């Protein structure tokens, strides 16, 4: 099991987080800046309202307000169910035990997003360059954002 939150996030120092969000502008109008990126490829934002928002990539890019302030968010990190939901520590641990590790500027990325039928299993996850991860998932999630559940999709990725 993870020992601290830093085991579940990547170091974003030196990463152009504004550029990472370029394929996500369609849902980020009220966000100020990224302040956490999880190893599982989700982003956490400080909103213009000072709230904390979670962009859940696996769920199709759903942006959810999870705390009214940074202080409340820090308090919520003391509740295991929140950590489990937001950071998937069991899956990160399984990946590490399977020697599927991240290099600098990588996140774990689903080969097939769970929102379109992918599974939360290590054989559906691979280390991916952070820019590639957010570019591709942003395009996919934008294309499926208004589709009803069960819709068959053909994903087109722009180069």
C-alpha atoms as one frame of an Amber mdcrd trajectory, in Angstrom:
protein
   0.000   0.000   0.000   1.185   3.537  -0.661   2.857   5.364   2.179   2.219
   8.966   1.167   0.495  11.021  -1.517   3.830  11.722  -3.212   3.929   8.005
  -4.136   0.801   8.548  -6.264   1.630  11.768  -8.107   4.316  12.872 -10.524
   6.697  15.789 -10.169   5.405  18.555 -12.455   8.340  20.927 -11.970   9.586
  21.892 -15.405   6.488  20.571 -17.189   4.488  23.023 -19.297   1.087  22.269
 -17.774  -0.564  24.929 -19.938   0.534  23.007 -23.028  -0.665  19.716 -21.503
  -4.142  21.197 -21.298  -4.311  22.247 -24.961  -6.542  19.311 -25.968  -8.703
  19.874 -22.897  -9.607  23.561 -23.358 -13.170  22.481 -24.203 -13.805  21.726
 -20.515 -11.318  23.896 -18.601 -12.631  27.448 -19.032 -13.018  28.088 -15.309
  -9.700  26.583 -14.225  -6.668  28.590 -13.151  -3.877  26.049 -13.118  -2.899
  22.409 -12.708  -1.402  21.708  -9.323  -1.305  17.892  -9.217  -1.035  15.186
 -11.850  -1.606  11.649 -10.643   0.512   8.752 -11.810  -2.704   7.374 -13.362
  -2.884  10.406 -15.647  -5.562  12.536 -14.001  -5.193  16.275 -13.370  -6.191
  18.311 -10.353  -6.867  22.033 -10.816  -7.299  25.125  -8.745 -10.436  26.747
 -10.105 -11.108  30.445 -10.500 -13.469  30.059  -7.523 -10.521  28.722  -5.405
 -12.124  25.257  -5.447 -10.230  22.088  -6.271 -11.318  20.168  -9.375 -10.483
  16.659 -10.535 -10.299  15.832 -14.245 -10.946  12.080 -14.343  -9.562  10.810
 -17.636 -10.821   7.237 -17.161 -14.407   8.509 -16.897 -14.290  10.404 -20.180
 -12.778  13.623 -18.905 -15.381  14.457 -16.311 -14.369  17.574 -14.371 -15.657
  17.429 -10.801 -15.348  19.925  -7.972 -14.040  17.862  -5.060 -13.246  20.577
  -2.498 -14.188  24.200  -1.832 -10.584  25.136  -1.015  -7.040  23.816  -0.918
  -7.357  23.434   2.852 -10.489  21.278   2.477  -8.744  19.200  -0.207  -5.796
  18.571   2.125  -8.238  17.418   4.813 -10.009  15.127   2.342  -6.674  13.464
   1.553  -6.809  11.976   5.067  -9.803   9.826   4.056  -8.728   6.579   2.385
 -11.830   6.312   0.166 -10.911   9.647  -1.440  -7.327   8.532  -2.066  -8.620
   5.245  -3.484 -11.069   7.006  -5.811  -8.827   9.841  -6.990  -5.422   8.129
  -7.208  -6.067   4.350  -7.594  -3.248   3.338  -5.202  -3.932  -0.412  -5.485
  -3.512  -0.273  -9.258  -0.334   1.838  -8.960   1.032  -0.715  -6.497   0.197
  -3.609  -8.867   1.981  -1.832 -11.705   5.047  -1.231  -9.557   5.114  -4.856
  -8.373   4.929  -5.933 -12.027   7.979  -3.760 -12.781   5.896  -1.425 -14.947
   7.486   1.790 -13.768   7.360   5.382 -14.890  10.249   7.380 -16.254  10.493
  11.145 -15.892   7.580  12.948 -17.609   5.473   9.805 -17.954   2.112   8.765
 -16.542   0.240   5.495 -16.674  -2.161   5.601 -19.591  -4.950   3.219 -20.546
  -4.523   1.448 -23.865  -8.328   1.546 -24.034 -10.031   4.063 -21.749 -12.461
   2.512 -19.248 -15.187   4.898 -20.434 -15.100   3.108 -23.813 -14.786  -0.416
 -22.432 -11.205  -0.693 -21.199 -10.488  -2.461 -17.940  -8.661  -1.414 -14.780
  -6.042  -4.125 -15.269  -2.294  -3.886 -15.676  -2.405  -5.353 -19.197  -4.550
  -2.355 -20.259  -2.072   0.198 -18.900   1.298   1.378 -20.140   3.751   4.141
 -19.257   3.224   6.989 -21.710   4.836  10.350 -22.302   2.742  12.880 -20.413
   2.241  15.136 -23.473   1.083  12.216 -25.620  -1.257  10.991 -22.860  -3.068
  14.299 -22.433  -3.139  15.089 -26.155  -4.725  11.748 -27.108  -7.102  11.441
 -24.166  -8.269  15.035 -24.637  -9.144  14.355 -28.255 -10.911  11.089 -27.426
 -12.889  12.506 -24.517 -13.992  15.544 -26.525 -15.306  13.267 -29.289 -17.366
  11.142 -26.886 -18.470  13.814 -24.398 -22.119  14.018 -25.488 -22.735  10.434
 -26.541 -25.264   8.281 -24.686 -23.961   5.227 -22.819 -23.569   2.202 -25.060
 -22.960   4.182 -28.260 -20.516   2.471 -30.608 -17.658   4.833 -31.442 -14.888
   5.157 -33.981 -12.108   7.285 -32.508 -10.233   9.626 -34.829  -6.968  11.082
 -33.509  -5.702  14.308 -35.121  -1.989  14.572 -35.839
